[in-house]
Structure formats: structure tokens, C-alpha cells
């Protein structure tokens, strides 16, 4: 089996994993591992991606360290510093540089190697979201998490504004407009003056927006840095 290849962007994004601390209890739905176990798997996948290590070799190296205290995998050294009934404390180094130290449960060590799946998930997530920054994708290409998106669309609906109370104790007006291009449609939240800057039927330019989840569906959000302008009035 050929090792999965990853881009430099993916490796850089995975560096953020080293500053994360997993929290939470219980199990996710349709998951073999607990929430904490899944975070550990994501963490291990991040190490493998950053150092271009094959998932199978890396997992076998960890298991070997569990059985024989220490094992090498290319430039990485894995040391099992302590064993308990339910887990082992593992130290990961690269030469003289300490990368991380954390416990790995026996449920992972004695289970099937799933690192490849986690590594692919990280890679696909990063590429699908990060590669669209600052470009003009079609509405049909949008995915939750994308940022700094530029779009050209037509306003299909502009509902009457509703007054809402903000978390700061003030009032504001909001309208969830429906915009469309040749690939699909999506709602876009407009606030206060933004609502009156466009009309139904207008062709508009949307700049520096992001895609969020709202009421269970993707939605465009301009935020403080986004802007809206009419390219062709109805």
C-alpha cells in the first residue's frame, strides 16, 4: 500500500495540534473511541503528517515502544516512559527535540490501526477549507469553515427585517437574504444598514465573507471585515 501524501499547507496546519488540550467525556455517536481517544488519534495523525511518517510504520513503532520501551521510526523516537493497567505514557522526540508527551490508552494500542483514516480526514478538511481563501468559488463549492470568500450572486429574497436583542443588551435589525448563482443558493445574514444597501433582483459583489452553520445549514456571514456592493441593480 502506498503511503498517503500531504501538502506543506496540511503539515503547517497540523502544527496547531501541539497547542491543543483535549477535554470532554463520553463517546461520540457512531464512534468506537471516546472523545478523548479521538483527540489522541488526531494528535498522533498530526505528528505523522508533520514528519512525513507512514501511518502503518508510526503505529507499529508506538506498539513496539509499548512492548519494548523504545522504538525508532525514521527521525522520530518513541519512548514508553510508564505503563499502567489502562494506558502508557509516551514521549515523542525528534533528535534531541522533545515533541510531546501524553498517555495513550490500551484501547488504542491493542486496537486496529486507524491512523490512516485520521490523517486523511485532517488532510481533506484542511484542503477543502483553506484552499478557497481569498478566491471566488461558486456557491455550490462552499463549505462550512471557509473564510475570506469573494462571491458574485443575485438576490432572490430579502425578507422584512426583524428586531433582535444582542448579547450586549442593545437592539439590532437582521434579515436573512437568499442569494443565488448558477450552482446553487445560500442564505446570508444582513444587519442594520446592510439590509437597505441591496434590493431583490440585484446582482451583488460579496467580499471577505465566511461560511458558518446557522439553524443546521451553511450560511454566509460578513462579520466586521466583510463588505457588500451592488454590481447591477434590478
C-alpha positions in Angstrom: 0.0 0.0 0.0 1.4 3.4 -1.0 1.7 6.0 1.8 -0.7 8.9 1.7 0.9 12.2 0.6 0.2 15.5 2.2 0.8 19.1 1.2 3.0 21.6 3.0 -0.1 23.6 3.9 -1.5 20.5 5.6 1.7 20.0 7.6 1.6 23.6 8.8 -2.0 23.4 9.8 -1.2 20.2 11.9 1.3 22.2 14.0 -1.7 23.7 15.7 -2.5 20.3 17.2 0.5 20.6 19.5 -1.1 23.6 21.3 -4.4 21.9 21.9 -5.6 20.2 25.1 -8.4 17.7 24.7 -11.4 17.8 27.1 -14.7 16.1 27.3 -16.2 12.8 28.3 -18.4 10.1 26.8 -18.5 8.8 23.3 -19.4 10.4 20.1 -22.2 8.8 18.2 -21.2 6.1 15.8 -17.7 6.1 17.2 -15.5 3.2 18.5 -13.4 5.6 20.7 -14.3 8.1 23.4 -14.0 11.8 22.6 -10.6 11.8 24.4 -9.4 8.8 22.4 -10.3 10.5 19.1 -8.4 13.6 20.1 -5.4 11.4 20.8 -5.7 9.8 17.4 -5.9 13.2 15.8 -2.8 14.3 17.7 -0.9 11.3 16.6 -2.0 11.8 13.0 -0.7 15.4 13.2 2.7 14.2 14.3 2.8 11.7 11.5 1.8 14.3 8.9 4.3 16.9 10.1 7.2 14.5 10.0 6.1 12.6 6.8 5.9 9.2 8.5 3.8 6.4 7.1 0.7 5.7 9.3 1.4 2.0 9.5 5.1 2.4 10.4 4.3 5.0 13.0 1.5 3.0 14.7 3.7 -0.2 14.7 6.5 2.0 16.3 4.2 3.1 19.1 3.1 -0.5 19.8 6.8 -1.7 19.7 7.6 1.0 22.3 4.8 -0.2 24.4 6.2 -3.7 24.3 9.9 -2.9 24.4 10.1 0.6 26.0 11.6 2.4 22.9 11.3 2.3 19.1 12.5 4.3 16.1 10.5 5.4 13.1 12.6 7.4 10.6 13.7 10.5 12.5 11.2 10.0 15.3 12.0 8.2 18.6 9.1 6.9 20.7 9.7 6.0 24.3 7.2 4.4 26.7 8.1 6.0 30.0 5.5 4.4 32.1 2.9 1.6 31.8 -0.3 1.4 33.8 -3.2 -1.0 33.7 -5.2 1.2 31.2 -2.6 3.2 29.3 1.0 4.0 28.7 2.8 7.4 29.0 4.7 8.0 25.7 7.4 10.5 24.9 8.0 11.6 21.3 11.3 13.1 20.2 12.9 14.2 17.0 16.7 14.0 17.6 17.2 16.0 20.8 13.9 17.9 20.4 11.0 16.8 22.6 7.8 16.9 20.5 5.2 15.8 23.0 4.4 13.5 25.9 1.0 12.2 26.7 -0.9 8.9 27.6 -2.2 6.5 25.0 -5.0 4.1 26.2 -4.7 0.4 25.7 -7.9 0.5 23.7 -5.9 2.3 21.0 -2.7 0.3 21.4 -4.5 -3.1 21.2 -7.0 -2.0 18.6 -6.8 -1.8 14.8 -4.6 0.8 13.3 -6.8 3.8 12.3 -4.2 6.4 11.9 -4.5 6.5 8.1 -8.2 7.4 8.4 -7.4 10.3 10.8 -4.6 11.5 8.6 -6.8 11.6 5.5 -9.5 13.4 7.4 -7.1 16.1 8.5 -5.7 16.5 5.0 -9.1 16.7 3.3 -10.5 19.1 5.9 -7.6 21.5 5.5 -7.5 21.4 1.7 -11.3 21.8 1.3 -11.4 24.8 3.6 -8.0 26.6 3.4 -7.6 26.4 -0.4 -10.5 28.7 -1.0 -9.3 31.7 1.0 -9.4 34.9 -0.9 -10.8 33.4 -4.2 -14.1 33.4 -6.0 -15.7 30.0 -5.6 -19.2 29.2 -6.8 -22.0 28.9 -4.2 -22.1 25.1 -4.9 -18.4 24.9 -3.7 -19.0 26.5 -0.3 -18.2 24.5 2.8 -18.6 25.5 6.5 -15.4 26.9 7.8 -14.3 28.7 4.6 -13.0 32.3 5.2 -12.2 35.4 3.2 -14.5 34.3 0.4 -15.4 36.6 -2.5 -18.7 35.9 -4.4 -20.9 37.3 -7.1 -24.6 36.4 -6.8 -28.1 37.6 -7.4 -30.5 38.5 -4.6 -33.6 36.2 -4.7 -35.3 37.1 -1.4 -34.8 39.9 1.1 -37.2 39.3 4.0 -38.5 42.1 6.2 -36.0 42.9 8.9 -36.6 41.6 12.4 -35.6 43.4 15.6 -33.4 41.3 17.9 -31.6 41.8 21.2 -27.8 41.4 21.0 -25.6 39.9 23.7 -24.5 43.4 24.6 -28.1 44.4 25.6 -28.7 46.5 22.6 -31.2 46.1 19.7 -30.5 45.5 16.1 -32.3 44.6 12.8 -31.5 41.4 10.9 -32.6 39.9 7.6 -31.5 36.5 6.2 -31.4 37.2 2.5 -31.3 34.4 -0.1 -28.7 34.8 -2.8 -28.0 32.5 -5.8 -25.7 31.8 -8.7 -25.7 29.2 -11.4 -24.6 26.4 -9.0 -26.9 26.9 -6.0 -28.3 29.2 -3.4 -27.5 30.1 0.2 -28.8 32.4 3.0 -26.8 35.4 4.0 -27.3 37.3 7.3 -27.5 41.1 6.9 -27.6 43.6 9.8 -28.9 47.1 10.1 -27.6 49.3 7.2 -26.5 46.3 5.2 -30.2 45.4 4.7 -31.0 48.6 2.9 -27.9 48.6 0.7 -29.3 45.9 -1.7 -32.7 45.0 -3.2 -34.3 41.9 -4.6 -33.1 41.2 -8.1 -29.8 43.0 -7.6 -26.6 41.4 -8.8 -24.2 41.9 -5.9 -20.5 41.5 -5.0 -19.8 39.9 -1.7 -16.2 40.3 -0.3 -14.3 38.8 2.6 -17.2 36.7 4.0 -17.1 33.4 5.7 -19.3 30.3 5.8 -20.9 29.3 9.2 -23.6 27.0 10.4 -26.9 28.6 11.4 -30.0 26.6 12.2 -28.4 23.5 10.9 -27.5 24.9 7.5 -24.5 26.7 5.9 -24.9 30.5 5.8 -22.8 33.4 4.6 -21.6 35.8 7.3 -20.0 39.2 6.5 -18.7 39.9 10.0 -16.8 43.1 10.7 -14.4 42.7 7.8 -16.8 41.7 5.0 -18.4 44.1 2.5 -21.4 44.2 0.2 -21.9 46.2 -3.0 -24.4 46.3 -6.0 -22.8 45.3 -9.3 -26.0 45.6 -11.3 -29.3 47.0 -9.9 -32.6 45.2 -10.7 
